[in-house]
């Protein structure tokens, strides 16, 4: 039976009880057989629960409390930048002039929205050191693919059809080699050195006349700044390749360093991460791409431009890779990002990076006494621990993550990057208080002590959640997607 605090709708169904009130139908009934093949038409009424409006509200409210998000608790999911989404962003995005317009309206009727987008493009170009930006791509990986397609078009336009390989670090996000493959390239791995940075000698070994680009995020996925980035850019450019910046970790360098100044030719950003758009189930992404001047002709069309005092779209772009998304990007996320940037200002964005880096280093130094720290130099916005010592005691990184649920925390990213054994990647972001950071660290220390003294507590976690430890392989391959009161 259902718990008192979690009424299951099917178990509370009573015949003739309703949770809605609709006006009498004032349009003619339609014979569905005139519209659909009979095989698609139900022969019996759907067996839906019959419950009151109050029961429906309590059911979905109870369900909502079982979700974890940045508004309900600490979310240190490394490399995902799950930071607080300011509510002023939501207020602005819901203004009628933004929320009630339609992409097919005439340009002269949506000048305010176009001006916001144009200003956002300009601001993002300044932040990244790029010549111009497109807002079309729908998310980070989509931005990666868009950027790589422009790099491909650039090489082919120059008759350089032999550049078929994209170099990707062994610590890279999984989307990097995937995007390279989807864009028609072969992904080639470059190793990290013993400090967690790109091995320059290995880079020189893999680069060649067939190199189209090097994909890199800086700081990298280990949370470490690639201090030899200018030399790396020179190596790639001397070979005729291009440098692609994965903007997933831009939160660490806002106002302090720009990808364009590092030598990058193409950049994608994650507005839903760095610039506080909701994501992770909370809303769509946005992955704008910035380029240097030599790539401007290849931007997805239409390109948003300013003609005198009017804003509009330019479709006459013969070298463009074409449209990559219907309409012109996820507009609502663009509004949120614009609001955040204008609210913070240039100095505020610098503070974002300062506190993100400070918080990460503070946590890392407190935890290095209990967990293995594969790379001991100062980190940027995130850091990677290893649970190797706990594994020797029979407690895996997965167990540690499950145990954290009992403390009310979303676990860090685990088993990634792949070049760190039993990895735990923690990103506190700049929005969390010292009290929250300390409480999380204390929980991690307690789990480490439990691994030594009573490992079964960790191995059998979680103990306080609605769903206990499950068979994750079976859950992924054979998920139960239908309600069964007897299960």
C-alpha positions in Angstrom: 0.0 0.0 0.0 1.0 3.6 -0.5 2.8 5.5 2.3 0.8 8.4 3.9 3.2 10.9 2.5 3.1 9.5 -1.0 -0.4 8.6 -2.2 -0.2 6.5 -5.3 -3.0 7.7 -7.6 -4.0 4.2 -8.8 -4.5 2.9 -5.3 -6.7 5.9 -4.4 -9.0 5.6 -7.4 -12.7 5.6 -6.6 -15.4 5.3 -9.3 -17.0 8.5 -10.4 -14.4 10.7 -8.6 -13.1 13.5 -10.8 -10.3 16.0 -10.6 -11.2 18.3 -13.4 -14.1 20.4 -14.6 -14.6 21.2 -18.2 -17.2 23.3 -20.0 -19.8 21.7 -22.2 -18.4 21.0 -25.7 -19.4 23.7 -28.1 -17.9 22.3 -31.3 -19.2 19.3 -33.4 -18.0 15.9 -32.5 -15.5 14.4 -34.9 -15.6 10.9 -36.3 -12.1 9.7 -35.6 -12.3 7.0 -38.3 -12.3 9.9 -40.8 -8.9 11.0 -39.5 -7.1 7.9 -38.4 -6.7 4.3 -39.4 -9.0 2.2 -37.2 -6.0 0.3 -35.8 -4.9 3.4 -34.0 -8.3 4.0 -32.3 -9.0 2.6 -28.8 -11.9 0.2 -28.5 -12.3 0.7 -24.8 -12.0 3.6 -22.5 -8.5 4.2 -21.0 -8.2 2.8 -17.5 -7.2 6.0 -15.8 -7.4 6.6 -12.1 -10.5 8.4 -10.9 -9.3 10.8 -8.2 -10.1 14.3 -6.9 -8.2 17.5 -7.7 -6.8 17.6 -4.2 -5.5 14.0 -4.5 -3.8 14.9 -7.8 -2.2 17.9 -6.3 -0.8 16.0 -3.4 0.4 13.2 -5.6 2.4 15.5 -7.9 3.6 17.7 -5.0 4.9 14.6 -3.2 6.6 13.5 -6.4 8.3 16.8 -6.8 9.9 16.6 -3.4 11.6 13.5 -4.4 13.6 15.2 -7.1 17.0 16.7 -6.3 18.0 20.0 -7.8 20.0 23.1 -7.1 17.0 24.6 -5.4 16.7 21.7 -3.0 20.3 20.8 -2.1 24.0 20.8 -2.8 24.7 19.5 -6.3 28.5 19.1 -6.8 28.3 17.3 -10.1 31.8 17.8 -11.5 32.0 19.3 -15.0 28.3 20.1 -15.1 28.4 23.5 -13.2 25.1 22.9 -11.4 24.9 26.3 -9.8 22.0 28.3 -8.5 19.7 29.7 -11.2 18.7 33.3 -10.1 15.0 33.8 -10.1 15.3 37.3 -11.6 16.2 35.4 -14.8 12.9 33.6 -14.7 11.0 36.9 -14.2 12.6 38.5 -17.2 12.2 35.4 -19.4 8.5 35.5 -18.6 7.9 39.1 -19.6 5.2 39.1 -22.2 7.4 40.7 -24.8 9.7 37.7 -24.7 7.4 34.8 -23.8 4.5 35.6 -26.1 6.3 36.2 -29.4 6.6 33.7 -32.2 9.6 32.9 -34.4 7.5 33.4 -37.5 6.6 37.0 -36.7 7.9 39.7 -39.0 11.3 41.0 -38.0 10.0 44.5 -37.4 7.6 43.3 -34.8 10.2 41.6 -32.6 13.0 44.2 -32.6 13.4 44.0 -28.9 14.0 40.3 -28.9 16.4 40.6 -31.8 18.3 43.4 -30.1 18.7 41.3 -26.9 20.1 38.4 -29.0 22.4 40.8 -30.9 23.7 42.3 -27.7 24.2 38.8 -26.2 26.2 37.8 -29.2 28.4 40.9 -28.8 28.9 40.3 -25.1 29.8 36.6 -25.6 32.3 37.6 -28.3 34.0 40.0 -25.9 34.0 37.4 -23.0 35.6 34.8 -25.2 37.8 37.0 -27.4 36.1 35.9 -30.6 35.2 37.9 -33.7 31.5 36.9 -33.8 29.0 34.5 -32.2 26.0 32.5 -33.3 23.3 31.6 -30.8 21.7 28.8 -32.9 23.1 25.6 -31.4 20.8 24.0 -28.8 23.4 22.8 -26.3 27.1 22.1 -25.7 27.5 18.9 -27.8 25.4 20.5 -30.5 27.8 23.5 -30.4 30.8 21.1 -30.6 29.3 19.5 -33.8 28.5 23.0 -35.2 32.0 24.2 -34.6 33.6 21.1 -36.1 31.4 21.4 -39.2 32.7 24.9 -39.7 36.3 23.7 -39.3 35.6 21.0 -41.9 34.0 23.5 -44.3 37.0 25.8 -43.8 39.5 23.1 -44.7 37.5 21.9 -47.7 37.0 25.4 -49.0 40.8 25.6 -49.0 41.1 22.3 -50.9 42.5 20.7 -47.8 40.5 17.4 -47.9 43.2 15.4 -46.2 42.6 16.8 -42.8 40.5 13.9 -41.4 41.6 13.7 -37.8 40.6 15.6 -34.6 43.0 15.3 -31.6 41.2 14.8 -28.2 42.9 14.6 -24.8 42.5 11.4 -22.8 40.8 13.4 -20.1 38.3 15.0 -22.4 34.5 15.1 -22.1 33.0 12.1 -23.9 31.1 14.4 -26.2 34.4 15.5 -27.8 35.3 12.3 -29.7 31.6 11.7 -30.3 31.1 15.1 -31.9 34.3 14.6 -34.0 33.0 11.3 -35.2 29.5 12.6 -36.1 31.2 15.5 -38.0 33.0 13.0 -40.1 36.4 13.0 -38.5 38.5 10.3 -36.8 39.2 11.0 -33.2 42.9 10.6 -32.1 43.8 10.6 -28.4 46.6 12.6 -27.0 47.9 11.5 -23.5 48.1 13.5 -20.3 51.5 13.9 -18.5 52.1 13.1 -14.9 50.7 16.5 -13.9 47.4 15.9 -15.6 48.1 18.3 -18.5 48.4 17.6 -22.2 51.7 15.8 -22.9 53.4 18.1 -25.4 55.7 15.4 -26.7 52.8 13.2 -27.4 50.9 16.0 -29.0 53.9 16.6 -31.4 53.8 12.9 -32.1 50.1 12.7 -33.1 49.8 16.0 -35.0 50.4 16.0 -38.7 49.2 17.0 -42.1 46.0 15.1 -41.5 45.1 17.1 -38.3 42.0 19.1 -38.7 41.8 20.4 -35.1 42.6 19.9 -31.5 39.6 19.9 -29.2 40.5 21.2 -25.7 38.8 22.6 -22.6 40.9 24.9 -20.5 40.9 24.4 -17.6 40.7 20.8 -18.5 38.4 18.1 -17.1 40.7 17.5 -14.2 40.2 21.1 -13.2 43.7 22.0 -14.1 44.8 25.0 -16.3 46.7 24.0 -19.4 49.7 26.3 -18.7 51.4 25.5 -22.1 48.3 26.5 -24.1 50.2 29.0 -26.3 52.8 26.5 -27.2 50.1 23.9 -28.0 48.3 26.5 -30.2 51.6 27.1 -32.1 52.1 23.3 -32.6 48.6 22.9 -34.1 48.7 26.1 -36.2 52.1 25.3 -37.6 50.7 22.0 -38.7 47.8 23.7 -40.5 45.2 22.6 -37.9 42.8 24.6 -35.9 42.2 24.9 -32.1 38.7 24.2 -30.8 37.6 25.3 -27.3 35.1 23.2 -25.4 33.5 25.9 -23.2 32.2 23.6 -20.5 34.7 24.9 -18.0 34.6 28.6 -18.8 33.2 29.3 -15.3 36.7 29.1 -13.9 38.2 31.9 -16.0 35.5 34.5 -16.6 37.1 38.0 -16.7 40.6 36.6 -16.2 41.4 34.7 -19.5 39.8 34.5 -22.9 40.0 31.5 -25.3 40.7 33.9 -28.2 43.8 35.2 -26.5 45.0 31.6 -26.0 44.9 31.0 -29.7 41.6 29.2 -30.1 39.8 29.6 -33.5 36.4 28.2 -32.6 34.7 28.2 -29.2 31.4 26.9 -27.9 29.8 28.0 -24.6 27.2 26.4 -22.3 24.8 29.1 -21.4 22.9 26.6 -19.3 26.0 26.1 -17.2 28.3 29.1 -17.0 25.5 31.6 -17.4 22.9 30.0 -15.0 20.2 28.7 -17.4 18.5 25.7 -15.7 19.5 22.3 -17.0 19.8 18.7 -15.8 16.1 18.1 -16.3 15.2 21.7 -15.5 15.2 23.1 -19.1 16.8 23.1 -22.5 20.4 24.1 -23.1 22.1 26.6 -25.3 25.5 26.2 -26.9 26.5 29.4 -28.8 29.6 29.1 -31.0 32.1 32.0 -31.4 34.7 32.1 -34.2 37.6 34.2 -35.4 37.1 36.4 -38.4 38.3 33.8 -40.9 35.5 31.5 -39.9 32.7 34.1 -39.9 31.6 33.2 -43.5 30.9 29.6 -42.4 28.5 30.4 -39.5 25.1 28.8 -39.5 22.5 30.8 -41.3 20.6 32.9 -40.9 23.1 35.3 -39.2 21.6 37.9 -36.9 22.9 41.3 -38.0 22.3 45.0 -37.5 21.4 47.2 -40.4 21.5 50.8 -39.3 19.2 50.9 -36.3 17.3 47.8 -37.3 18.0 44.1 -36.5 17.4 41.3 -38.8 18.5 38.0 -40.3 21.0 37.6 -43.2 20.2 34.5 -45.3 22.6 35.3 -48.1 25.6 33.3 -46.8 26.9 31.1 -49.6 29.7 29.5 -47.5 27.5 28.9 -44.5 27.2 25.3 -43.1 23.4 25.9 -43.1 20.8 26.1 -40.4 21.6 23.8 -37.5 18.4 24.4 -35.5 14.8 25.4 -36.2 14.1 29.1 -35.7 17.1 30.7 -33.9 18.3 28.8 -30.9 16.6 28.3 -27.5 15.5 31.9 -27.0 14.3 31.6 -23.4 17.7 30.4 -22.2 19.4 33.2 -24.1 17.2 35.7 -22.2 18.2 34.1 -18.9 21.9 34.3 -19.8 21.6 37.9 -20.9 19.8 38.8 -17.7 22.5 37.1 -15.6 25.4 38.8 -17.4 23.8 42.3 -17.2 23.0 41.7 -13.5 26.6 40.6 -12.7 28.5 43.1 -14.8 32.1 42.6 -15.7 33.4 42.7 -12.1 30.7 40.4 -11.0 31.7 37.8 -13.6 35.3 38.0 -12.3 34.0 37.3 -8.8 32.2 34.2 -10.1 35.5 32.7 -11.2 37.3 33.9 -8.0 34.9 32.2 -5.7 34.5 29.1 -7.9 38.2 28.5 -7.7 38.5 29.4 -4.0 35.7 27.0 -3.1 37.2 24.1 -5.1 40.7 24.5 -3.6 39.3 24.8 -0.1 37.4 21.6 -0.4 40.3 19.8 -2.2 42.8 20.6 0.6 40.4 19.5 3.3 39.7 16.2 1.5 43.2 15.3 0.4 43.9 13.9 3.9 41.2 11.2 3.5 41.1 10.5 -0.3 43.9 10.1 -2.9 44.6 13.2 -4.8 46.1 12.2 -8.2 47.3 15.7 -9.1 48.4 17.9 -6.2 48.8 21.3 -7.8 46.1 24.0 -7.2 43.0 23.4 -9.2 40.5 25.8 -10.8 36.8 25.3 -10.6 36.7 21.6 -9.9 39.0 18.8 -8.7 39.3 15.1 -9.0 39.8 12.7 -6.1 40.4 9.0 -6.2 38.8 6.3 -4.1 41.7 3.9 -4.5 42.4 3.6 -0.8 38.8 3.0 0.0 38.6 0.4 -2.8 41.3 -1.6 -1.0 39.0 -1.8 2.0 36.1 -3.1 -0.2 34.4 0.2 -0.7 34.1 1.4 -4.2 33.5 4.9 -5.5 30.0 3.9 -6.4 29.4 3.0 -2.8 30.7 6.4 -1.6 28.3 8.1 -4.1 25.4 6.0 -2.8 26.2 6.8 0.8 26.2 10.5 0.1 22.5 10.2 -0.7 21.9 9.4 2.9 23.3 12.9 3.8 21.0 14.6 1.4 23.6 15.4 -1.3 23.7 14.7 -4.9 26.9 12.7 -5.5 29.8 14.1 -7.5 30.6 12.8 -11.0 32.1 9.4 -10.6 34.4 7.2 -12.7 35.2 10.2 -14.9 37.7 11.4 -16.2 38.6 7.9 -17.4 42.3 8.4 -16.8 41.8 8.5 -13.0 41.1 5.2 -11.2 38.0 5.3 -9.0 37.5 9.0 -9.8 35.2 11.4 -7.9 35.0 14.8 -9.7 33.7 17.6 -7.4 32.6 21.0 -8.6 31.2 23.2 -5.8 30.6 26.3 -8.0 30.7 29.8 -6.6 27.2 30.0 -5.3 27.6 27.7 -2.2 28.3 29.0 1.3 31.3 27.9 3.4 28.8 26.1 5.7 27.5 24.0 2.9 31.1 23.1 1.7 32.1 22.2 5.2 29.1 20.0 5.8 29.7 18.1 2.5 33.4 17.7 3.4 32.4 16.4 6.8 30.1 13.9 5.2 32.9 12.7 2.9 35.3 12.3 5.9 32.6 10.4 7.8 32.2 8.0 4.8 36.0 7.5 4.7 36.0 6.6 8.3 33.1 4.2 7.8 35.0 2.5 5.0 37.7 1.8 7.6 35.6 0.8 10.5 32.2 -0.5 9.2 32.4 -0.8 5.4 29.0 -2.6 5.2 27.2 0.7 6.0 28.7 2.2 2.8 28.5 -0.9 0.7 24.7 -1.3 1.4 23.8 2.4 1.0 21.6 4.3 0.6 19.5 3.6 3.7 17.2 6.6 3.9 16.0 7.1 0.3 12.7 5.9 -1.1 14.4 3.5 -3.5 17.3 1.4 -2.0 20.3 0.0 -3.8 19.2 -1.4 -7.1 20.7 -3.6 -9.8 21.9 -0.8 -12.0 22.7 -2.9 -15.0 19.2 -4.4 -15.0 17.6 -1.1 -14.3 19.4 0.4 -17.4 18.8 -2.5 -19.7 15.4 -3.7 -18.5 13.7 -0.7 -16.9 10.2 -1.1 -15.4 8.2 1.8 -17.0 4.7 0.8 -16.0 3.0 1.1 -12.6 2.4 -2.3 -10.9 0.9 -2.1 -7.4 2.2 -5.6 -6.6 5.8 -4.8 -7.4 
